[in-house]
Amino acid sequence: MKRDYLAVANKYAEQVVAGEIPACLYVRQACARHLADVEAQSGPAFPYRLDGKRAAHVCAFVELLPHIKGPKANTLIFLEPWEAFILVSVFGWVSKATGKRRFRKVYIEVPRGNAKSTLSAAIGLYMLAADGEEGAEVYSVATTKDQAKISFEIAQAMARKSPGFRKRFGVTVAAHAVAQVSTISIFKALAADSDKLDGLNVHLAIIDELHAHPDRGVYDVMETGCGKRDQSLLLCITTAGTDQAGVCYEVRGYVLKILAGTVTDDKVFGVVYTLDQGDKKRTPPIEGDDWTEPASWAKANPNWGVSVIPEVVASLIKEAIETPSKQNNIKTKHLDLWCNADVAWLDIQKYRAAGDPTLKIEAFRGERCWGSLDLASKIDIAVALRLFKRIVAGLRHYYCFPTFWLPEQRVRESDNSQYEGWVKQGYIRVTSGDIIDFDAIEVELKTWPGQVKLASVAYDPFQATQMSTHLAGAGFPVLEVGQTVKNLSDPMKELDALVRAGRWHHDGNPVMEWMFSNVLAHYDHKDNIFPNKQKPENKIDGPVAAIMALSRAMVEPDPPKPFKPFIV
């Protein structure tokens, strides 16, 4: 049965505005804008009309393409009402004077799992083969070639699985391009660092995951490339991110002004699926959604119960509630909430619960040990740390013992009133003068080989090069561990998991606990993490040393025999 796509789109907009479909403020505004334009189009002053045939053409085209992944693979696409609303809006609104498309820029923000790559791939094939454009250039562009290829490879697979489409539109599929020979049109994937970005004559640019772009270079090049044709389209489709100083957040902000009616731009279509943040200053006030409440999750996920599985989202959010370091990832990817790149790393209550004041390093005498050294600066805290690994009930357990040093003058002059108390209690050792006495630390370290079997001593090359040279000369197995995401992300995630599983043990050193409470997890666009701090006085040297030691203990052999606790 032939679908009335215009009716589907309009009904969706009406139901959203009426509150019959769960939706955030921005989706309600996008739908209200559409309905207001539908009402206004009959008036002579309004320059656009909604062309039902143009809208139906693209929607029917998309529904003749197959899904290529998951349980719906090899079945034809069926547009959900929200998808029909987007396609009808973007392709149906045309100028009364010229018949050309109204919208030239499109911004769609929607969480992972809502089939955005499928939609963008289908739009790419339409703009390549069915839009009536001679020499159409269609590009999927992202920060990396692998990301750019996601939408392209979906389109490529759709075309390969659709012999009727290829025959009807004269489309050929090659390894790195989909082409329509009769119109000399082409669809390709390009990376942000490609030397082919300049000079493009773009009909459609799909900028995938705009939130991950480190600068506005690609966006600007594609925007310029789209200016050479009168029906080109710049399509940005993304999840939320953490870079609120980046181009994505800038574009998003402009779209939100359009939706709010504070800026008028008839060439830009935008819709943002997220949760309501709450704004008491608005009239009427807007109540914010609780991201932990299941009732709000469908607002951000228009394919709720279709391609977004409620049980899966519930499980992820439950884990994030218990694991602060995972909250940014869940909020941005599954609820489309913009976050700061830095979040609390560890559940400090669970870390504290792992402390055991009766745990003594003497109990580990003669065992294999992974050491680490973070000297920071000559006027601040230095730490040397020893980490042990035991197999208990078939699982790896780690035991951490840090030693801290501070120069005497720093203890007296510091704004941290706890330093003096920690010195008196023996948790911080003092060296005389106004700078750290590295020689005193070196003397201490040289007692280690007589106490434990050193597997390695990891060190941050900053401030530690000279000491590491001395230690290497004395036969220490020193190993440089640069402070990079590559070196620290995996052990940092592992340490978090160990704390949550009760397999990270320590002696309750309050200096170390304070430092762990200071650690923020800085996420990059690939979900790697790096230890950060909110301000300079929030020291994190101890946790960094623990992460460095763990980075080696994780990859080196386990003890040959399981450790059996002595039972009295």
C-alpha positions as CSV (number, residue, x, y, z in Angstrom):
1,M,0.0,0.0,0.0
2,K,1.4,3.4,-1.0
3,R,2.1,5.6,2.0
4,D,1.1,9.2,2.3
5,Y,4.4,10.5,3.5
6,L,3.3,14.1,3.8
7,A,0.4,12.9,6.1
8,V,2.8,10.8,8.2
9,A,5.2,13.7,8.7
10,N,2.5,16.2,9.5
11,K,0.8,13.8,12.0
12,Y,4.1,13.2,13.7
13,A,4.7,16.9,14.1
14,E,1.1,17.4,15.4
15,Q,1.5,14.5,17.9
16,V,4.8,15.9,19.2
17,V,3.4,19.4,19.7
18,A,0.3,17.9,21.4
19,G,2.5,15.9,23.8
20,E,1.3,12.6,22.5
21,I,4.8,11.6,21.5
22,P,7.6,12.1,24.1
23,A,9.9,14.8,22.9
24,C,12.2,17.4,24.3
25,L,11.8,21.2,23.8
26,Y,14.0,21.3,20.7
27,V,12.0,18.6,18.9
28,R,8.8,20.3,19.8
29,Q,10.1,23.6,18.4
30,A,11.2,21.9,15.2
31,C,7.8,20.4,14.8
32,A,6.0,23.7,15.7
33,R,8.1,25.5,13.1
34,H,7.1,23.0,10.4
35,L,3.4,23.2,11.3
36,A,3.5,27.0,11.4
37,D,5.1,27.0,7.9
38,V,2.4,24.6,6.6
39,E,-0.2,27.1,7.8
40,A,1.7,30.1,6.4
41,Q,2.4,28.6,2.9
42,S,-1.1,29.6,1.6
43,G,-0.4,33.2,2.1
44,P,1.3,35.3,-0.6
45,A,3.9,36.7,1.8
46,F,5.4,33.3,2.6
47,P,8.0,32.4,-0.1
48,Y,7.9,28.6,0.3
49,R,5.5,25.7,-0.3
50,L,5.5,22.1,0.8
51,D,5.7,19.9,-2.4
52,G,4.2,16.6,-1.6
53,K,5.5,14.9,-4.7
54,R,9.1,16.0,-4.1
55,A,8.8,14.7,-0.5
56,A,7.2,11.4,-1.5
57,H,9.8,10.9,-4.2
58,V,12.7,10.8,-1.7
59,C,10.8,8.8,0.9
60,A,9.7,6.1,-1.6
61,F,13.2,5.9,-2.9
62,V,14.6,5.3,0.6
63,E,12.0,2.6,1.3
64,L,13.2,0.6,-1.7
65,L,16.7,0.3,-0.2
66,P,17.6,-2.6,2.2
67,H,18.9,-2.7,5.7
68,I,22.4,-4.2,5.7
69,K,23.1,-5.0,9.3
70,G,21.4,-6.5,12.3
71,P,18.1,-8.4,12.6
72,K,16.6,-6.4,9.8
73,A,19.4,-7.1,7.3
74,N,18.1,-7.7,3.7
75,T,14.7,-6.3,4.5
76,L,13.5,-3.1,3.0
77,I,13.7,0.1,5.0
78,F,10.5,1.3,6.6
79,L,10.7,5.0,7.5
80,E,9.6,5.7,11.1
81,P,7.5,8.8,11.5
82,W,10.4,11.0,12.8
83,E,12.5,10.0,9.7
84,A,9.6,10.8,7.4
85,F,9.3,14.1,9.1
86,I,13.0,14.9,8.5
87,L,12.9,13.8,4.8
88,V,9.6,15.6,4.1
89,S,10.9,18.8,5.6
90,V,14.4,18.7,4.0
91,F,13.3,17.7,0.5
92,G,9.7,18.8,0.4
93,W,10.0,22.5,1.2
94,V,10.7,24.4,-2.1
95,S,10.8,28.0,-3.2
96,K,7.6,29.2,-4.8
97,A,9.6,31.4,-7.2
98,T,12.2,28.9,-8.4
99,G,11.0,25.4,-7.4
100,K,14.5,24.9,-5.8
101,R,14.9,23.3,-2.4
102,R,14.5,25.7,0.5
103,F,16.9,24.1,3.0
104,R,20.7,24.1,2.2
105,K,22.0,23.1,5.6
106,V,20.7,20.3,7.8
107,Y,21.7,19.6,11.4
108,I,20.5,16.3,13.0
109,E,21.6,15.5,16.5
110,V,20.4,12.0,17.7
111,P,21.9,9.4,19.9
112,R,23.7,6.2,18.8
113,G,21.5,3.3,17.7
114,N,18.8,5.4,16.0
115,A,19.9,4.4,12.5
116,K,21.4,7.8,11.6
117,S,24.1,6.2,9.4
118,T,21.4,4.2,7.5
119,L,19.5,7.4,6.9
120,S,22.5,9.4,5.8
121,A,23.6,6.6,3.5
122,A,20.2,6.5,1.9
123,I,20.2,10.3,1.4
124,G,23.6,10.0,-0.2
125,L,22.4,7.5,-2.8
126,Y,19.3,9.6,-3.5
127,M,21.4,12.7,-4.1
128,L,23.8,10.7,-6.3
129,A,21.3,9.0,-8.5
130,A,17.7,10.3,-8.2
131,D,17.9,14.0,-7.6
132,G,18.4,14.9,-11.2
133,E,21.7,16.6,-10.8
134,E,24.3,16.4,-13.5
135,G,27.8,15.6,-12.3
136,A,26.7,15.3,-8.7
137,E,29.5,15.0,-6.2
138,V,28.5,13.3,-3.0
139,Y,30.9,13.0,-0.1
140,S,30.9,11.4,3.3
141,V,33.4,13.3,5.4
142,A,34.7,12.7,8.9
143,T,37.8,13.2,11.1
144,T,39.2,9.9,9.9
145,K,38.9,7.7,6.8
146,D,37.4,4.9,8.9
147,Q,34.7,7.2,10.3
148,A,34.0,8.7,6.9
149,K,33.6,5.2,5.4
150,I,30.7,4.3,7.8
151,S,27.9,6.0,5.9
152,F,29.7,5.4,2.6
153,E,30.1,1.7,3.1
154,I,26.5,1.3,4.2
155,A,25.4,3.1,0.9
156,Q,27.9,0.9,-1.0
157,A,26.3,-2.3,0.5
158,M,22.8,-1.0,-0.1
159,A,23.6,-0.5,-3.8
160,R,25.3,-3.9,-4.1
161,K,22.2,-5.6,-2.6
162,S,19.8,-3.7,-4.9
163,P,20.2,-4.9,-8.5
164,G,17.0,-3.1,-9.4
165,F,18.3,0.2,-8.2
166,R,21.6,-0.2,-10.1
167,K,19.8,-1.1,-13.3
168,R,17.1,1.6,-13.0
169,F,19.6,4.4,-12.3
170,G,22.7,3.1,-14.1
171,V,24.7,2.9,-10.9
172,T,28.0,1.1,-10.6
173,V,29.7,0.1,-7.4
174,A,33.5,0.1,-7.1
175,A,35.9,-0.5,-4.2
176,H,36.1,3.2,-3.3
177,A,33.2,4.9,-5.1
178,V,29.6,4.5,-6.1
179,A,29.0,6.2,-9.5
180,Q,26.2,7.0,-12.0
181,V,27.9,7.0,-15.4
182,S,25.1,8.7,-17.4
183,T,25.4,11.9,-15.3
184,I,29.1,11.5,-14.3
185,S,28.1,11.6,-10.7
186,I,30.1,10.0,-7.8
187,F,29.8,9.2,-4.1
188,K,33.0,8.8,-2.1
189,A,34.4,8.9,1.5
190,L,36.9,11.5,2.4
191,A,38.9,12.0,5.6
192,A,39.5,15.3,7.2
193,D,43.2,15.1,6.5
194,S,42.6,14.3,2.8
195,D,44.5,16.6,0.4
196,K,41.4,16.4,-1.9
197,L,39.1,18.5,0.1
198,D,39.8,21.9,-1.5
199,G,38.2,22.7,-4.9
200,L,35.3,20.3,-4.5
201,N,32.0,21.1,-6.3
202,V,29.7,19.5,-3.8
203,H,26.1,18.5,-4.3
204,L,25.8,16.7,-0.9
205,A,28.3,16.7,2.0
206,I,27.6,14.3,4.8
207,I,29.7,15.4,7.8
208,D,29.5,12.4,10.1
209,E,29.9,12.9,13.9
210,L,30.6,16.6,13.7
211,H,31.2,16.7,17.5
212,A,34.5,14.8,16.9
213,H,36.0,17.5,14.6
214,P,38.8,19.2,16.4
215,D,38.4,22.4,14.4
216,R,36.1,24.0,11.8
217,G,38.4,23.3,8.8
218,V,36.3,20.5,7.2
219,Y,33.0,22.2,7.9
220,D,34.2,25.4,6.3
221,V,35.6,23.6,3.2
222,M,32.4,21.7,2.7
223,E,30.3,24.7,3.3
224,T,32.3,26.6,0.6
225,G,32.1,23.6,-1.7
226,C,28.3,23.5,-1.5
227,G,28.1,27.1,-2.6
228,K,28.7,26.3,-6.2
229,R,25.3,24.6,-6.8
230,D,21.8,25.9,-6.3
231,Q,20.4,22.7,-4.7
232,S,23.4,21.5,-2.7
233,L,23.0,20.2,0.8
234,L,25.3,20.2,3.8
235,L,24.1,17.4,6.1
236,C,25.6,17.3,9.6
237,I,24.5,14.2,11.5
238,T,26.0,13.7,14.9
239,T,25.7,12.6,18.5
240,A,26.4,15.0,21.4
241,G,30.0,15.5,22.5
242,T,32.2,17.2,25.0
243,D,34.0,19.9,23.1
244,Q,31.8,22.9,23.8
245,A,34.3,25.2,22.2
246,G,34.2,23.3,18.9
247,V,32.4,23.8,15.6
248,C,29.7,21.3,16.3
249,Y,28.5,23.1,19.5
250,E,28.7,26.4,17.5
251,V,26.5,25.0,14.7
252,R,24.2,23.5,17.3
253,G,23.8,26.8,19.1
254,Y,22.9,28.6,15.9
255,V,20.2,25.9,15.2
256,L,18.8,26.2,18.6
257,K,18.4,30.0,18.1
258,I,16.5,29.3,14.9
259,L,14.2,26.8,16.7
260,A,13.6,29.3,19.5
261,G,12.7,32.0,17.0
262,T,15.4,34.4,18.1
263,V,17.2,34.0,14.7
264,T,15.5,33.7,11.3
265,D,17.2,31.6,8.7
266,D,15.0,29.8,6.2
267,K,17.9,27.9,4.7
268,V,18.7,25.9,7.8
269,F,16.8,22.8,9.0
270,G,17.7,21.4,12.4
271,V,16.3,18.9,15.0
272,V,18.0,17.9,18.2
273,Y,16.8,14.7,20.1
274,T,17.9,14.9,23.7
275,L,16.5,15.4,27.2
276,D,15.1,18.6,28.6
277,Q,17.7,20.4,30.6
278,G,15.4,22.6,32.6
279,D,15.2,26.4,32.6
280,K,13.5,28.1,35.5
281,K,13.9,31.5,33.7
282,R,11.6,30.6,30.8
283,T,7.9,31.4,30.7
284,P,6.5,29.0,31.5
285,P,9.5,27.4,33.3
286,I,10.8,24.1,31.9
287,E,11.3,21.2,34.2
288,G,14.5,19.3,33.5
289,D,14.6,15.5,33.0
290,D,16.5,13.2,35.3
291,W,18.8,11.2,33.0
292,T,18.6,8.2,35.4
293,E,14.8,7.9,35.0
294,P,13.6,5.4,32.3
295,A,10.6,7.6,31.6
296,S,12.8,10.2,29.9
297,W,14.9,8.0,27.7
298,A,12.5,7.8,24.8
299,K,12.6,11.6,24.4
300,A,16.2,11.3,23.2
301,N,15.8,8.2,21.2
302,P,13.1,8.5,18.5
303,N,13.7,4.9,17.4
304,W,12.9,3.7,21.0
305,G,11.8,0.1,20.8
306,V,12.7,-0.1,17.1
307,S,16.4,-0.1,16.7
308,V,17.1,1.2,20.2
309,I,16.5,-1.7,22.6
310,P,15.2,-0.4,26.0
311,E,16.7,-3.2,28.0
312,V,20.2,-2.5,26.6
313,V,19.9,1.2,27.4
314,A,18.7,0.5,30.9
315,S,21.6,-1.8,31.5
316,L,24.2,0.8,30.3
317,I,22.6,3.5,32.4
318,K,22.5,1.3,35.5
319,E,26.2,0.7,35.1
320,A,26.9,4.4,34.5
321,I,25.1,5.3,37.7
322,E,27.5,3.0,39.6
323,T,30.6,4.0,37.6
324,P,31.1,7.8,37.4
325,S,33.8,7.6,34.8
326,K,31.4,6.0,32.3
327,Q,28.7,8.7,32.7
328,N,29.9,11.0,30.1
329,N,30.1,8.3,27.5
330,I,26.5,7.1,28.2
331,K,25.1,10.6,28.4
332,T,26.6,11.8,25.1
333,K,26.2,8.6,23.1
334,H,22.8,7.3,24.3
335,L,21.0,10.4,25.7
336,D,22.5,13.1,23.5
337,L,23.5,15.2,26.5
338,W,26.5,17.5,26.0
339,C,29.0,17.1,28.8
340,N,32.3,18.5,30.0
341,A,35.2,16.4,28.8
342,D,36.3,15.9,32.4
343,V,34.2,13.8,34.9
344,A,34.9,12.3,38.3
345,W,36.8,9.1,37.7
346,L,36.5,6.7,40.6
347,D,33.7,6.0,43.1
348,I,35.7,7.3,46.0
349,Q,33.5,5.4,48.5
350,K,34.4,2.1,46.9
351,Y,38.1,3.1,46.9
352,R,37.9,3.9,50.6
353,A,36.2,0.6,51.3
354,A,39.2,-1.2,49.7
355,G,41.5,0.3,52.3
356,D,43.0,-2.0,55.0
357,P,45.2,-0.3,57.7
358,T,46.5,-3.7,58.7
359,L,48.0,-4.3,55.2
360,K,51.8,-4.0,55.4
361,I,54.3,-4.1,52.7
362,E,56.5,-6.4,54.8
363,A,54.0,-9.2,54.0
364,F,55.1,-9.0,50.4
365,R,58.8,-9.4,51.0
366,G,60.5,-11.3,48.2
367,E,57.5,-11.1,45.8
368,R,57.5,-9.7,42.3
369,C,56.9,-6.0,42.3
370,W,56.1,-3.3,39.7
371,G,57.5,0.1,40.8
372,S,56.8,3.6,39.5
373,L,58.2,7.0,40.0
374,D,56.5,10.4,39.6
375,L,58.7,13.3,40.7
376,A,56.4,16.1,39.4
377,S,58.5,19.2,40.2
378,K,61.3,20.0,42.6
379,I,59.0,22.1,44.8
380,D,56.0,19.7,45.0
381,I,55.0,16.3,46.0
382,A,57.1,13.4,44.7
383,V,55.9,9.8,44.8
384,A,57.5,6.4,44.5
385,L,55.1,3.4,44.4
386,R,55.3,-0.3,44.7
387,L,52.5,-2.6,43.2
388,F,52.1,-6.3,43.8
389,K,50.0,-8.8,42.0
390,R,48.5,-12.0,43.5
391,I,46.1,-14.5,42.1
392,V,43.2,-15.1,44.5
393,A,40.5,-17.6,43.5
394,G,41.7,-17.4,39.9
395,L,41.5,-13.6,39.7
396,R,44.2,-10.9,39.7
397,H,44.3,-8.8,42.9
398,Y,46.6,-5.8,43.2
399,Y,48.2,-4.3,46.3
400,C,49.4,-0.7,46.2
401,F,51.9,1.0,48.5
402,P,52.9,4.6,47.8
403,T,55.6,6.7,49.5
404,F,55.3,10.6,49.3
405,W,57.9,13.3,49.8
406,L,57.6,17.1,50.1
407,P,60.2,19.8,50.7
408,E,60.0,21.3,54.2
409,Q,59.3,24.8,53.0
410,R,56.4,23.6,50.9
411,V,54.8,22.0,53.9
412,R,55.0,25.3,55.8
413,E,53.8,27.6,53.0
414,S,51.2,25.4,51.4
415,D,47.5,26.4,51.5
416,N,46.7,22.7,52.1
417,S,46.3,22.6,55.8
418,Q,46.4,18.8,55.8
419,Y,50.0,18.5,54.8
420,E,51.4,19.2,58.3
421,G,49.1,16.6,59.8
422,W,50.0,14.0,57.2
423,V,53.7,14.7,57.9
424,K,53.2,14.2,61.6
425,Q,51.3,10.9,61.0
426,G,54.1,9.7,58.7
427,Y,52.2,9.6,55.5
428,I,54.5,12.3,53.9
429,R,58.2,12.3,54.3
430,V,59.9,15.7,54.5
431,T,63.2,16.7,52.8
432,S,65.1,19.7,54.1
433,G,65.1,23.0,52.3
434,D,62.8,24.5,49.7
435,I,63.2,21.9,46.9
436,I,62.8,18.1,46.9
437,D,66.0,16.3,47.7
438,F,66.1,13.8,44.9
439,D,69.2,12.2,46.4
440,A,67.2,11.2,49.5
441,I,64.6,9.6,47.3
442,E,67.2,7.7,45.3
443,V,68.8,6.3,48.5
444,E,65.3,5.0,49.5
445,L,64.7,3.4,46.1
446,K,68.0,1.6,46.2
447,T,66.8,-0.4,49.2
448,W,64.0,-1.9,47.1
449,P,66.0,-4.7,45.4
450,G,66.9,-6.2,48.7
451,Q,63.2,-6.4,49.7
452,V,61.3,-7.4,46.5
453,K,61.8,-8.8,43.0
454,L,61.6,-5.7,40.8
455,A,59.9,-6.5,37.5
456,S,60.2,-2.9,36.3
457,V,60.2,0.7,37.5
458,A,58.1,2.9,35.3
459,Y,58.8,6.6,35.3
460,D,57.5,9.8,33.8
461,P,60.5,11.3,31.9
462,F,59.6,14.8,33.2
463,Q,62.0,15.6,36.1
464,A,63.0,11.9,36.4
465,T,65.6,11.5,33.6
466,Q,68.6,12.0,35.8
467,M,67.4,9.7,38.6
468,S,66.3,7.0,36.1
469,T,69.8,7.1,34.6
470,H,71.3,6.6,38.0
471,L,68.9,3.7,38.7
472,A,69.6,2.1,35.4
473,G,73.3,2.3,36.2
474,A,72.6,0.5,39.5
475,G,70.9,-2.3,37.6
476,F,67.3,-1.2,38.0
477,P,64.8,-2.3,35.3
478,V,63.7,1.2,34.6
479,L,61.1,1.9,31.9
480,E,60.0,5.2,30.5
481,V,56.2,5.6,30.4
482,G,55.3,8.9,28.7
483,Q,52.2,10.7,29.9
484,T,50.1,10.0,26.8
485,V,46.6,8.7,26.2
486,K,48.1,5.6,24.5
487,N,50.0,4.7,27.6
488,L,47.5,5.6,30.3
489,S,43.9,5.0,29.0
490,D,43.8,1.2,29.3
491,P,45.4,0.9,32.7
492,M,43.2,3.8,34.0
493,K,40.1,1.9,32.9
494,E,41.4,-1.3,34.4
495,L,42.1,0.4,37.7
496,D,38.6,1.7,37.8
497,A,37.2,-1.8,37.1
498,L,39.5,-3.3,39.8
499,V,38.2,-0.9,42.4
500,R,34.6,-1.7,41.5
501,A,35.3,-5.4,41.7
502,G,37.1,-5.2,45.0
503,R,40.4,-6.4,43.6
504,W,42.4,-3.2,44.3
505,H,43.9,-3.2,47.8
506,H,45.7,-0.4,49.7
507,D,46.7,0.5,53.2
508,G,44.3,3.4,53.6
509,N,46.9,6.1,53.0
510,P,44.9,9.4,53.3
511,V,47.2,11.3,50.9
512,M,46.5,8.7,48.2
513,E,42.8,8.8,48.9
514,W,42.8,12.6,48.6
515,M,44.7,12.4,45.3
516,F,42.3,9.8,43.9
517,S,39.4,12.0,44.8
518,N,41.0,14.8,42.7
519,V,41.3,12.7,39.5
520,L,39.0,13.6,36.7
521,A,38.7,11.4,33.7
522,H,39.2,13.4,30.5
523,Y,37.5,11.7,27.5
524,D,38.5,12.1,23.9
525,H,36.2,11.4,20.9
526,K,37.4,7.8,20.8
527,D,36.4,7.2,24.4
528,N,40.0,7.0,25.6
529,I,40.6,8.5,29.0
530,F,43.4,10.5,30.6
531,P,43.9,11.6,34.2
532,N,43.2,15.3,34.7
533,K,42.6,17.7,37.6
534,Q,40.4,20.7,38.1
535,K,43.0,23.0,39.5
536,P,46.8,22.9,40.1
537,E,46.5,22.4,43.9
538,N,44.4,19.2,43.4
539,K,47.4,16.8,43.2
540,I,47.1,13.5,41.4
541,D,50.7,12.3,41.4
542,G,50.0,9.2,43.4
543,P,47.2,7.9,41.1
544,V,49.3,8.6,38.1
545,A,52.1,6.6,39.6
546,A,49.6,3.7,40.3
547,I,48.4,3.9,36.7
548,M,51.9,3.7,35.3
549,A,52.8,0.7,37.5
550,L,49.6,-1.1,36.6
551,S,50.3,-0.5,32.9
552,R,53.3,-2.8,33.2
553,A,51.7,-5.3,35.7
554,M,48.8,-5.8,33.3
555,V,51.0,-7.0,30.4
556,E,53.7,-8.9,32.4
557,P,53.3,-12.6,33.5
558,D,51.2,-13.5,36.5
559,P,52.7,-15.1,39.5
560,P,53.4,-18.8,38.8
561,K,51.3,-20.0,41.7
562,P,48.0,-18.8,43.1
563,F,48.4,-16.9,46.4
564,K,46.7,-18.8,49.3
565,P,45.9,-16.5,52.2
566,F,47.2,-17.8,55.6
567,I,44.2,-18.8,57.7
568,V,44.6,-18.9,61.5
